C-alpha cells in the first residue's frame, strides 16, 4: 500500500472523510525544533492533504500529516478549513517548479514538493475543489502555470475523454440503428413482394383455370414468377435485393 493510500485509510476514513489528493513536502525554510512532542528528536515526512466529508453539506479541509522516522503510522497535525485558505502561490508561472506557498487566515507556510509534477497534480485538484465547494471568498491562485488553471488540467482531460467516449458510443448506436432500420425496411419490402406474388399467382391460376393447356406445373410456376418479376421490377427496382 502506498503512503497516500495508507493516509487515506488511517487518517480520513475513520472520520468518514474522503481524501482527494496529497503532496509530500519539505519546508523551504526549516524550523528549528530541538524537542519533538513525542519526547525526542527525529526525522519525519510531511504530507499536505486535501479532503472532503462524505456527509452533506460537504466540508473541505487541508490537513498536515506527518510520519515519524521508524514508524509505520501517520499522525494528523495542523488542519484548516478550505474557507480559511486565502492564497496559493505557485512561485513561477513560466517553468515547472516544486516550490509553492500556502497562505491561510492564521498561518503561512513555504513548501517544496517532492517533484514538480506532484505539486502540479495537487494544485489542479485543489483549484477544482475550490471552484466546486466554495461559493464566497475563493482563494487567489497566483504565479501558477496555465495548465493548472485552464483546460489542460487532468480533471478537464479526464472529463473530455469520458465525453468523447460517450459521443463515439452514441454515434455507433445511431449508425447501428440506421442499419437495422434499413434492414427492417428491406425485409418488409420482401414480405410485401412475396405477398403480391402469391396474390398474382392466385389470380392468374383462376383466370386460366378453364384453359386446357394451363397446367400448374413446376415450369409454369417458374414462368409465372419470372413474368411477375419483370412486371414488378419497375416498382421495386430501387431495392438492393433485386
C-alpha positions in Angstrom: 0.0 0.0 0.0 1.3 3.4 -0.9 1.8 6.1 1.7 -1.1 8.2 0.3 -3.4 5.2 0.4 -2.4 4.5 3.9 -3.0 8.1 4.9 -6.5 8.0 3.4 -7.3 4.8 5.3 -5.7 5.7 8.6 -6.4 9.4 8.9 -9.6 10.2 6.9 -11.7 7.1 6.5 -12.3 6.7 10.3 -13.8 10.2 10.3 -16.0 9.5 7.3 -13.9 11.7 5.1 -12.5 11.2 1.6 -9.0 12.2 0.7 -9.0 13.9 -2.8 -5.2 14.4 -3.1 -1.9 14.8 -1.2 1.6 16.1 -1.8 4.7 15.2 0.0 6.6 18.3 1.0 9.5 19.8 2.9 9.8 23.3 4.3 11.9 25.7 2.2 13.0 27.4 5.5 13.4 24.8 8.2 12.2 25.5 11.6 14.5 24.6 14.5 12.6 22.2 16.8 15.0 20.9 19.5 12.5 18.8 21.2 9.6 17.0 19.5 6.2 16.3 21.1 7.0 12.5 21.0 9.7 13.0 23.6 12.8 13.0 21.4 14.4 14.3 18.2 13.9 12.6 14.8 13.3 13.0 11.2 9.8 12.8 9.6 7.9 13.0 6.4 5.3 15.7 5.8 2.2 15.5 3.6 -0.3 18.2 2.8 -3.7 16.5 2.2 -7.0 17.8 0.8 -10.1 16.0 1.9 -13.9 16.4 2.0 -16.6 15.0 4.3 -18.9 12.3 3.0 -21.8 13.7 5.0 -23.8 16.6 3.5 -23.3 19.5 3.4 -19.8 18.8 2.2 -16.9 20.4 4.1 -13.5 20.5 2.6 -10.3 20.9 4.6 -6.5 20.9 4.2 -4.6 18.8 6.7 -0.9 18.5 7.6 0.0 14.8 8.2 3.4 13.5 9.4 5.1 10.2 9.6 8.0 10.0 12.0 11.1 8.0 11.3 10.9 4.4 12.4 7.1 4.5 12.5 4.6 3.0 10.0 1.7 5.0 11.2 0.7 8.6 10.4 -0.2 11.5 12.7 -2.6 14.3 12.0 -1.1 17.7 12.9 -2.5 21.0 11.7 -5.8 21.4 9.9 -7.6 24.3 8.2 -11.0 24.5 6.6 -10.8 25.3 2.9 -12.6 28.6 3.6 -9.5 29.7 5.6 -7.2 29.4 2.6 -6.5 32.9 1.2 -3.8 32.5 -1.4 -2.0 29.7 -3.3 1.3 30.8 -4.8 2.9 28.7 -7.5 6.1 30.8 -7.3 7.0 30.6 -11.1 4.3 30.6 -13.8 6.9 30.1 -16.6 8.5 26.8 -15.6 7.8 23.6 -13.7 8.7 24.3 -10.1 8.3 22.2 -7.0 8.1 25.3 -4.7 4.8 26.8 -3.5 3.3 28.8 -0.7 0.0 28.5 1.1 -1.4 31.4 3.0 -4.2 30.9 5.5 -6.1 33.3 7.8 -3.7 32.5 10.6 -0.8 30.7 9.1 1.8 30.9 6.2 3.9 28.0 5.0 6.6 27.8 2.3 7.0 24.3 0.9 8.9 22.3 -1.7 7.1 19.3 -3.1 8.9 16.0 -3.8 8.5 16.7 -7.5 7.1 19.5 -9.7 4.6 17.1 -11.3 3.3 16.1 -7.9 2.8 19.7 -7.0 1.1 20.4 -10.3 -1.4 17.5 -9.8 -2.2 18.7 -6.2 -2.7 22.3 -7.4 -5.1 21.1 -10.2 -7.2 19.1 -7.6 -7.1 22.0 -5.1 -8.2 24.5 -7.7 -11.0 22.3 -8.9 -12.1 21.7 -5.3 -12.2 25.4 -4.5 -14.3 26.1 -7.6 -16.7 23.3 -6.7 -17.2 23.7 -2.9 -16.5 27.4 -2.2 -19.1 30.0 -3.2 -17.7 33.0 -1.5 -14.1 34.2 -0.8 -12.4 31.8 -3.1 -8.6 31.8 -2.6 -6.3 33.6 -5.0 -4.1 31.5 -7.2 -1.0 33.5 -8.3 2.1 32.6 -10.2 0.6 29.4 -11.4 1.1 27.8 -14.8 -1.9 28.0 -17.2 -2.3 24.2 -17.3 -3.3 24.3 -13.6 -6.0 27.0 -14.2 -7.1 26.2 -17.7 -8.5 23.4 -19.8 -5.3 21.3 -19.7 -5.8 20.0 -16.2 -6.0 16.3 -15.6 -9.6 16.8 -14.4 -10.7 18.5 -17.6 -8.8 16.0 -19.7 -10.5 13.1 -17.9 -13.9 14.8 -18.4 -13.1 15.4 -22.1 -12.1 11.7 -22.5 -15.3 10.5 -21.0 -17.4 12.9 -23.1 -15.6 11.7 -26.3 -16.1 8.1 -25.4 -19.9 8.7 -24.8 -20.2 10.6 -28.1 -18.5 7.8 -30.0 -20.7 5.1 -28.4 -23.8 7.2 -29.2 -22.7 7.6 -32.8 -22.1 3.9 -33.1 -25.5 3.1 -31.7 -27.2 5.6 -34.1 -25.4 4.1 -37.1 -26.4 0.6 -36.0 -29.9 1.7 -35.6 -29.9 3.2 -39.1 -28.6 -0.1 -40.5 -31.2 -2.1 -38.6 -33.9 0.3 -39.8 -32.8 -0.2 -43.4 -32.8 -4.0 -43.0 -36.3 -3.9 -41.5 -37.5 -1.8 -44.4 -36.0 -4.3 -46.9 -37.5 -7.2 -45.0 -40.9 -5.5 -45.1 -40.5 -4.9 -48.9 -39.6 -8.6 -49.4 -42.6 -9.6 -47.4 -44.9 -7.4 -49.4 -43.3 -8.6 -52.6 -43.9 -12.2 -51.7 -47.5 -11.5 -50.8 -48.1 -9.7 -54.1 -46.5 -12.7 -56.0 -48.9 -15.1 -54.2 -51.9 -12.9 -55.0 -50.8 -12.6 -58.6 -50.3 -16.3 -59.0 -53.7 -17.0 -57.5 -55.4 -14.5 -59.9 -53.6 -16.0 -63.0 -54.4 -19.5 -61.9 -58.1 -18.6 -61.6 -58.1 -16.8 -65.0 -56.5 -19.8 -66.8 -58.2 -22.5 -64.8 -60.5 -23.2 -67.7 -57.8 -23.4 -70.3 -56.8 -27.0 -71.3 -53.2 -26.0 -71.9 -52.7 -24.5 -68.5 -51.5 -27.0 -66.0 -49.9 -25.9 -62.7 -46.5 -27.5 -63.1 -43.1 -26.5 -61.9 -42.1 -24.9 -65.2 -45.3 -22.9 -65.3 -44.8 -21.6 -61.8 -41.2 -20.6 -62.8 -42.5 -18.8 -65.9 -45.1 -17.1 -63.8 -42.6 -15.9 -61.2 -40.3 -14.5 -64.0 -43.2 -12.8 -65.5 -44.1 -11.2 -62.2 -40.5 -10.1 -61.6 -40.3 -8.4 -65.0 -43.6 -6.5 -64.3 -42.8 -5.6 -60.8 -39.1 -4.6 -61.4 -40.1 -1.0 -62.2 -41.8 -0.8 -58.9 -39.1 -2.3 -56.7 -36.1 -1.6 -58.8 -34.6 0.7 -56.2 -34.4 -2.1 -53.6 -30.9 -3.7 -53.3 -32.3 -7.2 -53.1 -33.2 -7.1 -56.8 
